[in-house]
Amino acid sequence: MKSLLPLLSMLFLGFSLASQTQVSGGIFQNTVWTQANSPYLVTGDVVIFPDQRLTIEPGVEVRFTPGAKLEIRDGELFADGESGNPIIFTADTVGTTWAGIWNNNVEPDSFVFSMSHFIIEFADTGIDFGAEYASTSISNAEFRFNGRGIYDGGQGYHWISVYDSQFTENGVGMEGRMSVWNSRFDGNGTGFANPLSFQNVSAGGRVINCVFDNNEIGVGTIGQIITYANIQNSQFNYNEKAVYLYWTDTENTTISNSTEVGLFLQKGTVTNSDFNANKIGIQTSLYPYELYVTNNQINQNETGIQVDGAGAFISENTICNNTLFNASITTEEAVDLTNNCWCSTDANAIGAGIFDAYDDVSLGIVTFDPVSSNCSAPSARVHPGDANNDGRVNGRDVLFVGMMDGTEGAPRDVQGTEWVSHDATDWQEIFLNEVNAKHADTDGNGLVDIDDIQAIEENFSLTHEDGVDDDLPLSDQEGASIYLERVSQEGDYTEFAIMNEGAIQDLRGISFRLVFDGVDVQEDSYALSETDSWWLSEGQNLSFSRKENEVAVLDVAVAKLGVAPATGAGTLFRLNVMIPEAITDYELRMEDLMIVN
């Protein structure tokens, strides 16, 4: 009877609160927290004891009183939510924090842990893998407003792998012996702190296909010296320090708009990456060791590259158009910057862009001659989604994909749609404005087809600094008038017809922006149809429409694929837009019209 009373008391209290199940204490037998009994209020530490399992169903909400935690002590935790139905771990009271989910396993090979599709918020440390044995992976998670999202500070050769997750406004997103793929880090103090990999093994320190925006430090060191990260195909925007490490191997990565420094390192390799619009693009440490910086684009920063100590191998980079200095040194030793491209062969012009002993006699002299003739002009690089290479991803890129539909050429060495600039071999075909057709192969697989629209969708509205004029030659045929006509309104939906008066010869595609004054446009509240179209037929065209950020502008593009272009006049297509029926006074105009024949 002694052991029954606490259970009865807990059940009675849970019943009295109707929608809440209170839990605390040990898990001594396999237990399931069900969605039907959610939310669960953890009023004191819950400990999963050896050989016992706690399963948490999708959609369950677990709320913690201040300081409470869920501890795994050689037990098993299964907390796998579902897409659209995540498990939520949160604080019970606004303004308080809970301790987190802790691994305290002490037996080798006893760790059984499965978590996916969940949210952890307002914890001191969301998940603490601090014990000796903790190799596992998590996926489709969101960590927000925590002191620290994930921590792995244990000893031994074990690794945590994180996939397809998001870290938002944490003090630290993730820290320790971990790797991360296909994830976002937004507004954290440090996105990924103190990454580590023993002897550069493949298990640890990986940052692959990730985006870091508006963090104080994207990937960096906190309070320790030896850190390592292998960073590939990732993007860093508007961080204070994007990458700040003792050792990194970084490749095929874009780092831009860092307010302090894009990349700082002492050891490692930096290759095939873009550094633009940073205060300092790359900074090498006072004592560089086995450091190689090669084949990078370092353009339009305040200072392109800052060398604090001699000895790094810095070669075959394009270092141009940086606003203060292309290169600057802070050491009294001589620095070798030979065999780089400075977008000039004039020694005086190159020297004027370098800060060294000629500007301050306490410094060493930079040697830059011979100059590399292997300059990769920024405009020659491919940015996935920017099919016309005008510096911005928008609907107009659809037309350029349409014009090269079916064209084949050399595939990129690195394929994919991530917003990372790539070197790419020129194709034989070019557009009439002399932009190479390789830009239309937005996924880099060597074929322009409908799949190349995916990069436009994913990278819509992103920009880069290396664009060129996308104007095409004007046709010599007589002009045609393009206009909009309101066809009908049913409830909150208004249908417009996009019309042409006067025949357009061999029409291949059209793009424009619709600007609404006096009414907002809701996301995903518009659709294009082929009703009454003289030009489009089912299965022979590609349509694209996106709302531009938070403004009331629709970017619309349509291209004809796989068939010959057509000639005619009348209705091109219809556009159905949600406009509240009560709003009758608004203006609508068409901008940035381009027609391709």
Secondary structure, DSSP 8 states (H G I E B T S, - for coil): -TTHHHHHHHHHHHHHTSS-EEEEEEE-S-EEE-GGG--EEEEEEEEE-TT-EEEE-TT-EEEE-TT-EEEESS-EEEEE-BTTB-EEEEESSTT--B-EEEE---STT--EEEEEEEEEESBSEEEE--SS---EEEEEEEEES-SEEEEE---SS--EEEES-EEES-SEEEEESEEEES-EEES-SEEEES---GGG-TTSSEEES-EEES-SEEEE-SS-S--EEEEES-EEES-SEEEE-SEEEEES-EEE--SSEEEEESEEEEES-EEES-SEEEEE-SS--SEEEES-EEESSSEEEEESSTT-EEES-EEE--SSEEEEE-SSS-EE--S-B-S---HHHHHHTEESTTT-TTS--EE--S--S----GGGSB-TT-TT-SSB-STHHHHHHHHTTT-B----SS-S-SS--B-----S-B-TTS-BGGGG-TT-SSB-SGGGHHHHHHTTT-B-S----------SS---EEEEEEEEEETTEEEEEEEEEEEEEEE-EEEEEEEEESS---TT-EEEE-TT-SS--TTSEEEEEEE-TTSSEEEEEEEE-SS--EEEEEEEEEEEEE--TT----EEEEEEEEEE-
